[in-house]
Amino acid sequence: MRPLRRRSSASERAKEIEAINCIVSGKNVLITGGAAGLGYAFLNHFLKHGANKIVILDIDAEAGKRIALGIEKSCGEKKVHFIHTDVSNHKQVTEAFKKTSALLETIDIVVNNAGILDERRWEKEIAVNISGMVSTAMLAMQHMRRDTGGHGGILVNVGQHMDIRNTAQLPVYTATKHAIIGLSQSLSDPYHYEKTGVTVITLCAGLTETSMTVDSPNKLLSRVMKADFVKTLEQFSIQTPYVVAQGLMTILRIGESGSIWVIESGRAPYEVYVPNPRTLRRHYKNNFTHVDTKVVGGRAIREVCDSTRTGLMSCA
Ligand SMILES: NC(=O)c1ccc[n+]([C@@H]2O[C@H](COP(=O)([O-])OP(=O)(O)OC[C@H]3O[C@@H](n4cnc5c(N)ncnc54)[C@H](O)[C@@H]3O)[C@@H](O)[C@H]2O)c1
């Protein structure tokens, strides 16, 4: 029999909420892609835990304005500001950060979330998911960093939890989401952290019910792939954006700079790490590697012969 997961008691839950409130309450937050899906769920959780002001940067002007107005009506004050921004346009993101600074004075938390899945328009996918996320991350560092007058803060980069064996139909999307891990790992290095005081965390969500997921079978490079893609999706259990946002609040409380968190199948967040590349080398039975060093044009070149794999010589 599988051991049952222990349910937390009411007092433990109350303590957890209090601890999250300590981190979030009174903070100013910027969320990209906050007008729908995961970003909108993050927004609601920040409000629930007492954030001071929240700015949404999103390309969907209608939804962004509607959300800001709706929250103003229900709260009786302007808690949420919307700035119409295409994150793939660096100039627009720079302007949006300037406006946010003017509105909020300080930015404490940035959730770098805006992203698309559209393999048919893969140049746009790269522009939003990589250029857009890099722009947002750089500007977040610039505005929050301590060594140039900021107060430090938290940057959350939103990635995707995926098994590399299940990504055959999403080559470009997969590449963009892997890039975010590299970006986060670099920016969270103590080399930066000691100067900036900005904690950089990666949140990798598993399959989540948003319009991105619903539309995804129609956004593949070829229609022929659709049936296989849908079959792959059916292997996973889908979670709600609410659960991911709830998990993000816990991660803000316990996540250290450089940590990578997965939230999948509606469960509590767990931490993963990037393996040491030295441990990844493949070993074959009766493997032998012969290394020769030649000098060509005054430059030393190592020739590696791995006879068990190819029987060919290759340069390394
Ligand atoms: N849905 C999932 O299963 C899932 C899982 C893991 C990670 N993610 C990632 O989470 C993030 C949010 O995805 P989602 O599922 O909530 O998608 P979504 O489509 O529901 O929401 C994305 C939001 O980003 C906005 N947006 C799109 N392009 C933009 C641009 N150029 N500039 C500014 N805003 C833009 C959209 O208008 C929308 O409000 C993405 O980075 C996605 O890759 C999604």
The ligand as a MOL file (V3000), in Angstrom:
LIG
                    3D

  0  0  0     0  0            999 V3000
M  V30 BEGIN CTAB
M  V30 COUNTS 44 48 0 0 0
M  V30 BEGIN ATOM
M  V30 1 N -0.0260 26.2930 -19.5750 0
M  V30 2 C 0.9390 25.4400 -19.2830 0
M  V30 3 O 0.7720 24.2020 -19.2950 0
M  V30 4 C 2.2930 25.9900 -18.9010 0
M  V30 5 C 3.1300 25.1330 -18.1770 0
M  V30 6 C 4.3750 25.6050 -17.8040 0
M  V30 7 C 4.7780 26.8780 -18.1270 0
M  V30 8 N 3.9620 27.6840 -18.8360 0 CHG=1
M  V30 9 C 4.4720 29.0180 -19.1270 0
M  V30 10 O 3.7300 29.9270 -18.3350 0
M  V30 11 C 3.6590 31.1930 -18.9790 0
M  V30 12 C 2.2110 31.6220 -19.0630 0
M  V30 13 O 1.5130 30.6880 -19.8470 0
M  V30 14 P -0.0760 30.4820 -19.7720 0
M  V30 15 O -0.3140 29.0330 -19.9050 0
M  V30 16 O -0.6160 31.2160 -18.6130 0 CHG=-1
M  V30 17 O -0.4830 31.1560 -21.1510 0
M  V30 18 P -1.7460 32.0730 -21.5150 0
M  V30 19 O -1.7710 32.0980 -22.9970 0
M  V30 20 O -2.9480 31.6440 -20.7770 0
M  V30 21 O -1.3110 33.5150 -20.9520 0
M  V30 22 C -0.2030 34.1890 -21.4720 0
M  V30 23 C -0.3520 35.6880 -21.2270 0
M  V30 24 O 0.8080 36.3010 -21.8150 0
M  V30 25 C 0.3710 37.3690 -22.6580 0
M  V30 26 N 1.3080 37.5680 -23.7420 0
M  V30 27 C 1.5030 36.7790 -24.8320 0
M  V30 28 N 2.4260 37.3270 -25.6450 0
M  V30 29 C 2.8180 38.4760 -25.0460 0
M  V30 30 C 3.7440 39.4930 -25.4120 0
M  V30 31 N 4.4280 39.4400 -26.5600 0
M  V30 32 N 3.9130 40.5460 -24.5770 0
M  V30 33 C 3.2010 40.6150 -23.4080 0
M  V30 34 N 2.2980 39.7000 -23.0350 0
M  V30 35 C 2.1110 38.6380 -23.8300 0
M  V30 36 C -1.0060 36.9390 -23.1560 0
M  V30 37 O -1.7780 38.0410 -23.6290 0
M  V30 38 C -1.5850 36.2870 -21.9110 0
M  V30 39 O -2.1980 37.2290 -21.0690 0
M  V30 40 C 4.3430 31.0030 -20.3280 0
M  V30 41 O 5.6700 31.4680 -20.2450 0
M  V30 42 C 4.3090 29.4960 -20.5360 0
M  V30 43 O 5.3480 29.0610 -21.3720 0
M  V30 44 C 2.7070 27.2750 -19.2080 0
M  V30 END ATOM
M  V30 BEGIN BOND
M  V30 1 1 1 2
M  V30 2 2 2 3
M  V30 3 1 2 4
M  V30 4 1 4 5
M  V30 5 2 4 44
M  V30 6 2 5 6
M  V30 7 1 6 7
M  V30 8 2 7 8
M  V30 9 1 8 9
M  V30 10 1 8 44
M  V30 11 1 9 10
M  V30 12 1 9 42
M  V30 13 1 10 11
M  V30 14 1 11 12
M  V30 15 1 11 40
M  V30 16 1 12 13
M  V30 17 1 13 14
M  V30 18 2 14 15
M  V30 19 1 14 16
M  V30 20 1 14 17
M  V30 21 1 17 18
M  V30 22 2 18 19
M  V30 23 1 18 20
M  V30 24 1 18 21
M  V30 25 1 21 22
M  V30 26 1 22 23
M  V30 27 1 23 24
M  V30 28 1 23 38
M  V30 29 1 24 25
M  V30 30 1 25 26
M  V30 31 1 25 36
M  V30 32 1 26 27
M  V30 33 1 26 35
M  V30 34 2 27 28
M  V30 35 1 28 29
M  V30 36 1 29 30
M  V30 37 2 29 35
M  V30 38 1 30 31
M  V30 39 2 30 32
M  V30 40 1 32 33
M  V30 41 2 33 34
M  V30 42 1 34 35
M  V30 43 1 36 37
M  V30 44 1 36 38
M  V30 45 1 38 39
M  V30 46 1 40 41
M  V30 47 1 40 42
M  V30 48 1 42 43
M  V30 END BOND
M  V30 END CTAB
M  END
